[in-house]
């Protein structure tokens, strides 16, 4: 978030809305999903993925060499209504960067709805 | 010289989520929301509308800067107007970043799409100012006028005044666009036609598929911000007065409304 100063010291109008907090289960699911991909455990990763995103999952799995990465760095997050996008870097050689969307299904479980491998691309805007 | 640079050459902080429009639409549609744009009945309406505007101000700043750079042989006064616009848009981006904080958000809370940049992709400076200054900034007049009325309904002077300052600049930008579209195409009706067609294509993109009308004909819905509830237009209205101030003719405004009505969305 941009540094706009310390609002506590400001005499002017104070915020009229509250920040939306990230649900704790979101990051837990993301951790489990990425760890499964890092292990090369496609069955586990698939269990946390909506069928519409199976193809995206395959592409991600192809980009992440099994048992090669051990660190997850979350570098970005945004949301569209109640779905969250997370941008992730797996440092290593080569580093892998991707972003994916998680949303809750009817049972209240967070599942991956889409993923986008960003490795070697300038941005997710690249075609 | 490469004049139509790809959207992914725009620099953005690494922690921002950038999305192609189709993915943004999918994410909204899957949640049962209208695909193209946050609508007034959504909880996040004010935040996401302001976020979209803020991203638009950044892209408008970049577009005006790019126009200045791309056409070094354009008249000096044209270059001066573009430079002024870069300065205006950067100030608007700052204003909206602060407004985002004010409504409990921040720049980067929502993904940024690329659709506005796609509207800057014209080789001819006349088409570029027709598209950006008349098409996009004309849309900004509509959106800002609506936000001002919304703020008035809320009794919120911070939003009302901040957006009013920005609207005053946008009106000037549209006027600049009209002036240069005509001046650069003087004696070349075909070039003028092409510039206007480019603007029409942009107006078509932003009909939002939901029946845009004038303020007096707009349907209303309830909107809640914090503990306050108030009425708001169901869709983006057309700000006739602001557009007239900006130099659009009555005929052009009527053409805009007819264009929205005959779009495939109706």
Boltz contact constraints between the chains, C-beta under 6 A:
constraints:
  - contact:
      token1: [A, 1]
      token2: [B, 106]
      max_distance: 6.0
  - contact:
      token1: [A, 2]
      token2: [B, 97]
      max_distance: 6.0
  - contact:
      token1: [A, 2]
      token2: [B, 107]
      max_distance: 6.0
  - contact:
      token1: [A, 4]
      token2: [B, 101]
      max_distance: 6.0
  - contact:
      token1: [A, 13]
      token2: [B, 158]
      max_distance: 6.0
  - contact:
      token1: [A, 15]
      token2: [B, 102]
      max_distance: 6.0
  - contact:
      token1: [A, 15]
      token2: [B, 104]
      max_distance: 6.0
  - contact:
      token1: [A, 16]
      token2: [B, 226]
      max_distance: 6.0
  - contact:
      token1: [A, 17]
      token2: [B, 103]
      max_distance: 6.0
  - contact:
      token1: [A, 17]
      token2: [B, 104]
      max_distance: 6.0
  - contact:
      token1: [A, 17]
      token2: [B, 226]
      max_distance: 6.0
  - contact:
      token1: [A, 18]
      token2: [B, 104]
      max_distance: 6.0
  - contact:
      token1: [A, 19]
      token2: [B, 104]
      max_distance: 6.0
  - contact:
      token1: [A, 75]
      token2: [B, 14]
      max_distance: 6.0
  - contact:
      token1: [A, 75]
      token2: [B, 15]
      max_distance: 6.0
  - contact:
      token1: [A, 76]
      token2: [B, 15]
      max_distance: 6.0
  - contact:
      token1: [A, 76]
      token2: [B, 17]
      max_distance: 6.0
  - contact:
      token1: [A, 78]
      token2: [B, 17]
      max_distance: 6.0
  - contact:
      token1: [A, 78]
      token2: [B, 110]
      max_distance: 6.0
  - contact:
      token1: [A, 78]
      token2: [B, 111]
      max_distance: 6.0
  - contact:
      token1: [A, 80]
      token2: [B, 27]
      max_distance: 6.0
  - contact:
      token1: [A, 80]
      token2: [B, 28]
      max_distance: 6.0
  - contact:
      token1: [A, 81]
      token2: [B, 31]
      max_distance: 6.0
  - contact:
      token1: [A, 83]
      token2: [B, 27]
      max_distance: 6.0
  - contact:
      token1: [A, 85]
      token2: [B, 17]
      max_distance: 6.0
  - contact:
      token1: [A, 87]
      token2: [B, 17]
      max_distance: 6.0
  - contact:
      token1: [A, 122]
      token2: [B, 8]
      max_distance: 6.0
  - contact:
      token1: [A, 123]
      token2: [B, 8]
      max_distance: 6.0
  - contact:
      token1: [A, 123]
      token2: [B, 18]
      max_distance: 6.0
  - contact:
      token1: [A, 124]
      token2: [B, 18]
      max_distance: 6.0
  - contact:
      token1: [A, 124]
      token2: [B, 19]
      max_distance: 6.0
  - contact:
      token1: [A, 125]
      token2: [B, 7]
      max_distance: 6.0
  - contact:
      token1: [A, 125]
      token2: [B, 8]
      max_distance: 6.0
  - contact:
      token1: [A, 125]
      token2: [B, 18]
      max_distance: 6.0
  - contact:
      token1: [A, 125]
      token2: [B, 114]
      max_distance: 6.0
  - contact:
      token1: [A, 126]
      token2: [B, 8]
      max_distance: 6.0
